[in-house]
Amino acid sequence: MLTARRADRLAEVAGQITSSGGLADTYQLDVTDQSAVNKFAAGLDRCDVLVANAGGAIGADYVADSSPADWLAMYEVNVLGTLHVVQALLPKLIASGAGTIVLMGSTAGLISYEGGGGYVAAKHGTHAVAETLRLELFDKPVRVIELAPGMVKTDEFAVNRFRGDTGKAAAVYAGVKEPLTAMDVADAVAWVVTRPAHFNVDLMVLRPRAQAAQHKVFREQ
Ligand SMILES: NC(=O)c1ccc[n+]([C@@H]2O[C@H](COP(=O)([O-])OP(=O)(O)OC[C@H]3O[C@@H](n4cnc5c(N)ncnc54)[C@H](OP(=O)(O)O)[C@@H]3O)[C@@H](O)[C@H]2O)c1
């Protein structure tokens, strides 16, 4: 079951999955809308795995100059969106007898960087949800996995961060020979969710080889 706000893009991904022999269904959903999330969840027969991936960054301003509206929007999707889907699906995940929750965090949820302010704060929030939830579910048959990717070259992440400025977005990956891709992250998701139910990956940090640390990136000239 694939969800996002844009139905055309959902249909495209579903088409790729079905044409390679998989099963896919789609549902148009904005995770910041709690009642819509609840309605979506109520319509599902069961839920074994939840991958809470929706999120993103808006702006790269210093704290001194950043807009509270941007911070609020990032908190809404990265933290409250995550909260909404977890709350709505948790009863079904528990009922499955072996549920898995994957939260898409970020290295920004573990370390700060200049110009990251609101996104760093929001992803630290996602990290706090993962850590807290795991403690609270310790006696339930549901595992909580947090993925924390570093630099991933995806369709829109950097373009959204720089408000449509494709030049600034491209500069993020300039000279980096092989940033991670969405397929690399999907591969990690597939691996963690297919471990036996007793085996939990609390936190997995994923980075391209060229990114030794948040600030230490090898760029070819
Ligand atoms: N790219 C990176 O370097 C990087 C690094 C670390 C972590 N991450 C995290 O990885 C996740 C995916 O990011 P990405 O790089 O793939 O960015 P992306 O290309 O902008 O994709 C974001 C995805 O989330 C969906 N989405 C956004 N807001 C939503 C909402 N309110 N309700 C439902 N769906 C929503 C988008 O679909 P619609 O717009 O159609 O809703 C889209 O499918 C995010 O949580 C991001 O913070 C990315």
The ligand as an ORCA input file, in Angstrom:
! r2SCAN-3c Opt
* xyz 0 1
  N      17.437     12.887      0.478
  C      18.191     12.891      1.556
  O      19.378     13.291      1.516
  C      17.638     12.400      2.876
  C      18.547     12.123      3.903
  C      18.074     11.668      5.116
  C      16.725     11.467      5.316
  N      15.837     11.749      4.306
  C      14.418     11.532      4.590
  O      13.932     10.530      3.699
  C      12.530     10.710      3.503
  C      12.232     10.737      2.012
  O      12.859     11.894      1.460
  P      13.331     11.992     -0.048
  O      14.759     12.349     -0.062
  O      12.878     10.805     -0.834
  O      12.536     13.300     -0.488
  P      11.499     13.567     -1.674
  O      12.076     13.154     -2.970
  O      11.069     14.991     -1.475
  O      10.291     12.594     -1.302
  C       9.447     12.861     -0.215
  C       8.306     11.872     -0.257
  O       7.435     12.092      0.865
  C       6.110     12.341      0.391
  N       5.504     13.326      1.286
  C       5.997     14.548      1.605
  N       5.157     15.186      2.418
  C       4.096     14.347      2.608
  C       2.892     14.443      3.350
  N       2.574     15.553      4.042
  N       2.034     13.397      3.345
  C       2.329     12.278      2.623
  N       3.442     12.126      1.917
  C       4.321     13.161      1.892
  C       6.297     12.870     -1.027
  O       5.157     12.649     -1.855
  P       4.061     13.813     -2.088
  O       4.822     15.108     -2.199
  O       3.345     13.402     -3.326
  O       3.187     13.770     -0.859
  C       7.474     12.012     -1.507
  O       7.031     10.725     -1.893
  C      12.161     12.010      4.243
  O      11.653     11.691      5.527
  C      13.502     12.721      4.369
  O      13.521     13.642      5.445
  C      16.267     12.195      3.082
*
